[in-house]
Amino acid sequence: MVQIPELSVIIVSWQVKDLLLQTLQSLFITKQTVVFEVIVIDNASQDGSTLAVSDKFPQVKLITNQSNHGFAVACHQGVSLAKGKFLLFLNDDTKIFDKTLDQVCDFFEHHQNVGVMGCQILNPDLSLQPSVRLFPKLYDIIVILLKLHHFFPALLNSYLYKSFDYQQKGIVDQVMGAFFVTPKFVWNQLAGFDKNFFIWFEEVDYCLRAKFLKYQVVYNPSIRIIHYGGASFHQLRALPEQILFNRSVLTYVKKHFSFISYLIIVSIIPLNLLLTLLVQIVESLNWKKKKYV
């Protein structure tokens, strides 16, 4: 008799075969009593990811995209196959522990008004990885685009919620998308992630819309994972990555800020791209210098 899964784990992956296999292994070798399914959406990787997943984890539902239409679109593909009451969007560069999935389901069974839950995220050395932020204001976005925080880090102390106590459970604005859980009925109410976001800000937008519907966004430190951090997009050079980030910033600002704010951000983008290009040139020169020293 086939059991209906209570939890659907959805993993969007691109170009990180070894880390993806490690993530899947952690899901299947750890002790979990809850019935769960795993859905992997590969966004046109060229590193043999899909063949490796098919070979080593035939129980995984695998979607192989021929082109990369972004994270949000891929998540919708995954949800279209999902049978679980709860959806866990898990990064392809993570590791979970025993009972992690059991804890997720138990939490939501006892917290009916929670629309999103995030967990305590650890670096590979088990140090804390900050994962809670406030919703960005116009000021924060300007600071980020002008890269002022690289010289004056305190400018973003409020947005980055530096005062947050990661040892305590709490209601927050937003949690990191590396481990992002939502009930399927909430996903349906919100029509999922906004597909206009290619990558970045889709989870921020989702949390904001969930709060508009009076759902809570909760950080839960009793659940922990290890996150290797941005493995896929570290493969991009600075300028292409910045262009994708700017696209999402503009989408978010246009959706949630005033038209004047949107025009301000649009006017800053050219300077941002110039600064990014300069950084890329400097980094390239430093790399060549180290290579030949």
Secondary structure, DSSP 8 states (H G I E B T S, - for coil): -----SEEEEEEE-S-HHHHHHHHHHHHHS---S-EEEEEEEES-SSSHHHHHHHH-TTSEEEEESS---HHHHHHHHHHH--SSEEEEE-TTEE--TTHHHHHHHHHHT-TTEEEEEEEEE-TTS-B---EE----HHHHHHHHTTGGGT-GGGGTTTTTTT--TTS-EE-SEE-TTEEEEEHHHHHHHTSS-TT-SSSSHHHHHHHHHHHTT-EEEEEEEEEEEE--STTGGGS-HHHHHHHHHHHHHHHHHHHS-HHHHHHHHHHHHHHHHHHHHHHHHHHHHHHHHHH-
